[in-house]
């Protein structure tokens, strides 16, 4: 996959993550691996979406959006999905350790693929952080959850790219839940991404998915990391 970054590059990524709440890692993963993984996952996703259309399953996000747990599939399937550098990428986990204060201060969370089909709508603005992860809802946030995302198609205005509100990862949960709703003008950043790009982001940052206006599904890998008490 990616080459080891220089110390200067690593520190630059960490600075961007701390200021903005996310960092885009350009050309971070091998494009051939991304394409192979997409080809492996799309039949599975289409099958799950067909079950949803028949009323046999429910999406876990919003209209025409599905989140599928990949941990079981990764154990069953060989090839790109079973590659440990997806769920245990050494460079990502080094960055996670630096953010959380040590290799023993974090654990892996879910491994899933989020997919958006044509006909989706804007998601509501939200953070991924749970009340249990933010015990003091009025305190300025410190990183407790990080998410590593890898798009399996190009992200653009047409394919349902993610939008993020930079800096909101610092805000208290109560502000995000209540006061932010009264802000009239928001200026999000749309994550336009090419194949091979990846994103590392703070789970408390406000973000949303945009409508998929293309004629194909838009899948994205989602690997989370959670801080543990030390």
QUIZIBEL-V840849 format. One record per residue. RES is the residue in three letters. PHI is phi in whole degrees, 0 to 359 (NA if undefined). Layout:
# QUIZIBEL-V840849
res	phi
RES	PHI
RES	PHI
This chain:
# QUIZIBEL-V840849
res	phi
UNK	NA
UNK	274
UNK	286
UNK	295
UNK	286
UNK	287
UNK	304
UNK	294
UNK	295
UNK	299
UNK	294
UNK	296
UNK	299
UNK	295
UNK	296
UNK	298
UNK	298
UNK	289
UNK	279
UNK	269
UNK	92
UNK	200
UNK	220
UNK	268
UNK	257
UNK	286
UNK	61
UNK	282
UNK	241
UNK	289
UNK	297
UNK	299
UNK	294
UNK	300
UNK	296
UNK	296
UNK	292
UNK	300
UNK	296
UNK	286
UNK	273
UNK	302
UNK	299
UNK	295
UNK	294
UNK	297
UNK	296
UNK	294
UNK	292
UNK	294
UNK	298
UNK	297
UNK	296
UNK	275
UNK	82
UNK	268
UNK	206
UNK	242
UNK	289
UNK	256
UNK	234
UNK	206
UNK	306
UNK	59
UNK	233
UNK	225
UNK	243
UNK	242
UNK	294
UNK	258
UNK	299
UNK	291
UNK	295
UNK	297
UNK	282
UNK	269
UNK	255
UNK	276
UNK	86
UNK	298
UNK	291
UNK	278
UNK	297
UNK	296
UNK	285
UNK	280
UNK	280
UNK	224
UNK	294
UNK	298
UNK	291
UNK	301
UNK	288
UNK	293
UNK	296
UNK	301
UNK	298
UNK	292
UNK	292
UNK	271
UNK	93
UNK	144
UNK	293
UNK	262
UNK	253
UNK	211
UNK	219
UNK	284
UNK	259
UNK	286
UNK	239
UNK	212
UNK	242
UNK	256
UNK	232
UNK	240
UNK	263
UNK	307
UNK	96
UNK	288
UNK	237
UNK	300
UNK	284
UNK	288
UNK	297
UNK	201
UNK	250
UNK	272
UNK	287
UNK	266
UNK	302
UNK	295
UNK	275
UNK	230
UNK	298
UNK	252
UNK	290
UNK	256
UNK	268
UNK	302
UNK	286
UNK	244
UNK	301
UNK	231
UNK	216
UNK	239
UNK	231
UNK	254
UNK	245
UNK	232
UNK	288
UNK	261
UNK	223
UNK	293
UNK	264
UNK	208
UNK	299
UNK	270
UNK	257
UNK	88
UNK	296
UNK	283
UNK	244
UNK	230
UNK	263
UNK	302
UNK	88
UNK	290
UNK	294
UNK	279
UNK	282
UNK	296
UNK	300
UNK	297
UNK	295
UNK	297
UNK	280
UNK	239
UNK	296
UNK	298
UNK	293
UNK	265
UNK	282
UNK	286
UNK	241
UNK	243
UNK	234
UNK	284
UNK	255
UNK	272
UNK	274
UNK	279
UNK	230
UNK	262
UNK	300
UNK	101
UNK	280
UNK	216
UNK	225
UNK	242
UNK	219
UNK	282
UNK	293
UNK	276
UNK	292
UNK	287
UNK	207
UNK	201
UNK	270
UNK	257
UNK	297
UNK	272
UNK	264
UNK	275
UNK	251
UNK	223
UNK	293
UNK	241
UNK	269
UNK	214
UNK	286
UNK	219
UNK	243
UNK	256
UNK	224
UNK	235
UNK	287
UNK	242
UNK	294
UNK	242
